[in-house]
Every structure is written in structure tokens, then in C-alpha cells.
Amino acid sequence: IEKNANNVNLINNNNIHEYITNFPFDWNDNRFSNQFKNEYLKYYLLYNYGGIWLKPETILFKNIYKVTKNLDKYEILTYNHNILGSQKKSQKIKLILDKLSETCQSHISSYNFSSTIHIIIQKIEKNNKAYNLDNKITGFTDFNNNKITFKNFISDNNTKLSDDIIFIELPDFEKYVTYKWFSRLSENQILNSKLWFNYLEME
């Protein structure tokens, strides 16, 4: 990411309060899942600073300016029904942030905030203020427009990507516990394997 982007800010537990000064909840409060905290952090930063949000497990193949330049014209950038970036002080992002804040106030850690966000994103994508990135650009589909699944990443067959691809997100490998053989591999075995995702990281 640092190789293919400018003005990169890495957020972690040590510097998070440099960017957020008025959390509506205690960052260490276990009543809220890590997923919820990450979502709140994402939309807080997008609303207050603008720009794009990339997950740590993102592999960036080309200069991200090919994507960010669209923020000159569009208020929101979306991909695969997710929000990638926005202009500063976007009211669309504020709407999502307000919904997440309501969850904080009610202290309902099991609240299905994801479905609420998804509904808002669907509405955003229907107006001309959102720019939706093609699935081939974001690595959601391959060069033939076939969906890339978890099986692609752990296969020893290389999946051919589009020449237009800019980035791809690695899946949450720990979530796929049904693949027992994979979960039993050591870190060294995984990193020295011939699995496809290893070749992606060496690009």
C-alpha cells in the first residue's frame, strides 16, 4: 500500500486517539465487537478527513490515484456494495455514522448494524453521486468476470486477473474453519506454500 499510494496514515491502537478525540464509546469496551469498532473508525475517518479506507489485508497492485481521482467528481466511491472512500463531510457518510452512534448509545453489541449500513449503501449507489468500481478492478471477479472465492486463494492454481485490476482484498482465512487442513498449517508452511494468495503478495 505504501508503495502505491501517497499520504498513507496507518491507524493502530497506539495512535488511534490522535485521529479520534470524541469516541461515543470506550475503545476497550468489550460490549462492542471488533467488527463494529472497525466500522465506526472507518466512517468516522471518512467523514472527518475524506479520502479512502483500505483494510490491512489489501494488496495494492497499482497507484491508488487511479481510484482517488474520482473523488473530484463523485461524493462516494463504492465497490462490491461496500464504501471505499468519500469526500470530506459527506452527508451520506454522516448518515451511516449516525446509525452507528445510535448503536453505541443503546449498548446493543449484537445489533445487526451491517444490514442497516448495506441498505444505506444500496440507496447511495442508486444516485449519481456515487462511483462504483468495476468488480474486475477490485479483484472481486477474475478476467472472465467469474467470482473469486476463498477456494481460489487457497488453490495451487493461479487465477488470472484482469489487466485493469488495482487492488484485491485477502479473505479472513481464520473464518473458514471448515477447511481443517488449512487451519492446521503453521505460519511457515503457509508462507512457503504454492497457494495462489502467496503469489499475489509477491507481485
Backbone torsions as a table, in degrees:
resi	resn	phi	psi	omega
1	ILE	NA	-45.2	-179.9
2	GLU	-64.5	-28.8	-179.8
3	LYS	-70.7	-33.0	-172.8
4	ASN	-116.1	23.7	179.0
5	ALA	-151.8	152.4	175.8
6	ASN	-107.0	159.5	176.8
7	ASN	54.1	50.5	179.9
8	VAL	-87.6	128.8	175.1
9	ASN	-115.4	117.6	178.7
10	LEU	-91.9	121.9	-177.5
11	ILE	-102.0	130.0	175.9
12	ASN	-143.4	-179.2	-176.8
13	ASN	-63.4	-22.4	-177.2
14	ASN	-81.3	-27.9	-176.4
15	ASN	-118.7	5.7	-173.4
16	ILE	-58.1	-36.0	-176.8
17	HIS	-77.4	-5.5	172.0
18	GLU	-74.4	-23.4	-177.1
19	TYR	-104.7	-28.4	-179.5
20	ILE	-124.3	122.3	-176.5
21	THR	-111.2	-11.2	-175.9
22	ASN	-135.4	57.4	174.6
23	PHE	-57.6	136.9	175.5
24	PRO	-81.3	4.7	178.6
25	PHE	-151.8	162.2	177.2
26	ASP	-76.6	125.0	-177.3
27	TRP	-57.6	-26.5	-179.6
28	ASN	-93.5	6.9	-179.5
29	ASP	-72.8	115.1	-176.4
30	ASN	-75.5	-4.5	176.3
31	ARG	-69.8	-17.2	179.2
32	PHE	-111.1	132.0	-177.0
33	SER	-69.5	161.2	175.9
34	ASN	-62.7	-33.8	177.8
35	GLN	-62.1	-44.0	179.4
36	PHE	-64.1	-45.1	-178.9
37	LYS	-60.5	-41.7	179.5
38	ASN	-65.6	-38.6	178.6
39	GLU	-65.4	-43.6	179.8
40	TYR	-62.7	-44.5	179.4
41	LEU	-58.8	-45.2	-179.6
42	LYS	-56.9	-52.6	-173.9
43	TYR	-75.5	-27.3	174.5
44	TYR	-64.8	-46.2	-178.4
45	LEU	-67.1	-41.9	179.4
46	LEU	-62.9	-41.4	-178.5
47	TYR	-68.4	-44.1	-173.6
48	ASN	-83.7	-25.1	-176.0
49	TYR	-121.5	-24.4	-174.4
50	GLY	73.9	179.7	-179.8
51	GLY	102.8	-152.1	-179.6
52	ILE	-126.0	158.6	-180.0
53	TRP	-119.5	120.4	176.9
54	LEU	-116.6	133.9	176.4
55	LYS	-70.3	152.3	-179.9
56	PRO	-58.6	-28.2	-177.7
57	GLU	-87.0	21.4	179.1
58	THR	-89.4	131.6	173.0
59	ILE	-102.9	119.3	-176.9
60	LEU	-101.4	118.9	-175.7
61	PHE	-92.0	-29.9	-176.1
62	LYS	-133.9	170.2	179.6
63	ASN	-59.5	127.1	-175.6
64	ILE	-69.0	-9.5	177.6
65	TYR	-59.9	-27.0	177.3
66	LYS	-59.5	-23.2	178.5
67	VAL	-98.4	-48.8	-172.7
68	THR	-65.2	-25.1	180.0
69	LYS	-61.2	-21.9	179.3
70	ASN	-70.4	-16.5	177.9
71	LEU	-71.9	-11.3	174.7
72	ASP	-68.8	-25.4	-175.9
73	LYS	-113.4	-34.8	-173.8
74	TYR	-110.8	143.8	-179.4
75	GLU	-73.3	-34.0	-174.5
76	ILE	-131.4	143.2	170.5
77	LEU	-112.2	129.0	179.8
78	THR	-125.4	158.7	174.9
79	TYR	-154.5	132.2	177.7
80	ASN	46.2	44.1	179.2
81	HIS	62.2	31.3	172.7
82	ASN	-126.9	158.5	176.5
83	ILE	-97.1	126.3	-180.0
84	LEU	-95.7	-37.9	-177.2
85	GLY	-163.5	172.9	-179.5
86	SER	-160.6	164.7	170.6
87	GLN	-74.0	156.0	178.8
88	LYS	-63.5	139.5	178.0
89	LYS	62.8	31.4	176.7
90	SER	-64.7	128.5	179.3
91	GLN	-70.2	-24.8	176.1
92	LYS	-67.5	-41.9	177.6
93	ILE	-68.5	-37.1	178.8
94	LYS	-60.7	-36.0	179.1
95	LEU	-62.0	-43.9	178.0
96	ILE	-66.1	-43.4	-179.4
97	LEU	-61.2	-39.5	178.0
98	ASP	-64.0	-39.3	179.2
99	LYS	-64.9	-39.5	178.0
100	LEU	-68.1	-35.9	178.2
101	SER	-66.1	-34.9	176.9
102	GLU	-61.0	-37.9	177.9
103	THR	-64.4	-39.5	178.4
104	CYS	-60.9	-43.4	-176.4
105	GLN	-68.2	-30.5	-178.9
106	SER	-87.7	-12.0	179.6
107	HIS	57.1	38.0	178.8
108	ILE	-102.6	95.4	-175.7
109	SER	-71.0	-22.5	-178.6
110	SER	-92.4	2.7	-178.6
111	TYR	-58.8	133.7	-177.3
112	ASN	-81.6	73.5	-177.3
113	PHE	-69.7	-24.3	-177.2
114	SER	-61.5	-41.6	-179.4
115	SER	-67.0	-36.1	178.2
116	THR	-64.8	-44.6	178.5
117	ILE	-63.2	-41.0	-179.2
118	HIS	-60.7	-41.3	179.4
119	ILE	-63.5	-42.4	179.4
120	ILE	-64.1	-42.4	-179.6
121	ILE	-64.0	-39.6	177.5
122	GLN	-59.0	-40.9	178.6
123	LYS	-67.2	-38.9	179.2
124	ILE	-62.7	-42.2	-176.3
125	GLU	-66.7	-19.6	-178.5
126	LYS	-80.8	-16.3	179.4
127	ASN	-100.7	162.7	-173.8
128	ASN	-81.9	10.1	176.6
129	LYS	-92.0	-2.3	180.0
130	ALA	-110.4	138.0	175.6
131	TYR	-110.6	115.6	-176.7
132	ASN	-98.2	119.3	-178.8
133	LEU	-73.4	139.5	178.5
134	ASP	-62.8	144.0	-177.6
135	ASN	-62.1	-26.3	178.0
136	LYS	-71.7	-29.6	180.0
137	ILE	-72.4	-34.3	-175.9
138	THR	-97.6	5.7	177.3
139	GLY	72.0	18.9	176.2
140	PHE	-80.4	-27.2	175.9
141	THR	-130.5	159.8	-180.0
142	ASP	-87.1	-169.3	-175.4
143	PHE	-66.6	-20.1	177.9
144	ASN	-96.3	8.7	180.0
145	ASN	69.3	23.6	173.6
146	ASN	-89.2	139.5	-177.8
147	LYS	-63.6	134.5	175.4
148	ILE	-88.6	122.5	-176.2
149	THR	-110.8	177.7	177.6
150	PHE	-58.0	-36.1	-178.6
151	LYS	-62.0	-32.6	177.3
152	ASN	-61.6	-43.4	-175.5
153	PHE	-66.2	-34.1	-176.6
154	ILE	-101.8	13.1	176.4
155	SER	-88.5	155.1	174.7
156	ASP	-92.4	10.0	173.1
157	ASN	-100.2	127.5	-179.9
158	ASN	-73.4	131.9	176.5
159	THR	-89.2	127.8	-178.7
160	LYS	-79.4	122.8	179.9
161	LEU	-95.9	162.0	177.0
162	SER	-66.7	147.9	175.8
163	ASP	-65.2	-17.9	-178.1
164	ASP	-89.1	-1.3	-175.4
165	ILE	-60.1	139.9	178.3
166	ILE	-111.4	-42.0	178.1
167	PHE	-151.4	164.2	175.8
168	ILE	-145.1	143.0	178.8
169	GLU	-102.0	127.7	174.2
170	LEU	-70.6	143.1	179.9
171	PRO	-73.4	166.7	175.3
172	ASP	-78.6	93.6	-173.5
173	PHE	-60.5	-34.8	-177.3
174	GLU	-66.0	-21.5	-177.8
175	LYS	-71.7	-25.5	-174.7
176	TYR	-92.2	66.2	-176.2
177	VAL	-71.2	-12.4	179.1
178	THR	-67.5	-21.9	177.3
179	TYR	-89.1	80.0	-173.2
180	LYS	-60.1	-37.4	-177.7
181	TRP	-62.5	-35.4	-179.1
182	PHE	-73.3	-41.4	-177.9
183	SER	-66.6	-20.3	-179.7
184	ARG	-87.1	-10.1	-178.9
185	LEU	-71.9	143.5	175.2
186	SER	-79.0	167.5	178.4
187	GLU	-59.7	-42.0	-179.5
188	ASN	-64.2	-40.8	179.1
189	GLN	-64.5	-39.4	-179.8
190	ILE	-66.9	-47.3	-175.1
191	LEU	-71.5	-18.0	178.4
192	ASN	-106.9	11.8	-179.9
193	SER	-82.8	175.6	177.0
194	LYS	-102.3	22.2	179.2
195	LEU	-67.1	148.5	-172.2
196	TRP	-58.7	-40.5	-174.7
197	PHE	-65.0	-23.4	176.1
198	ASN	-66.7	-37.8	179.0
199	TYR	-68.8	-31.3	177.9
200	LEU	-63.5	-42.8	-177.5
201	GLU	-68.9	-18.7	-179.8
202	MET	-93.7	-0.5	-179.0
203	GLU	-58.8	NA	NA
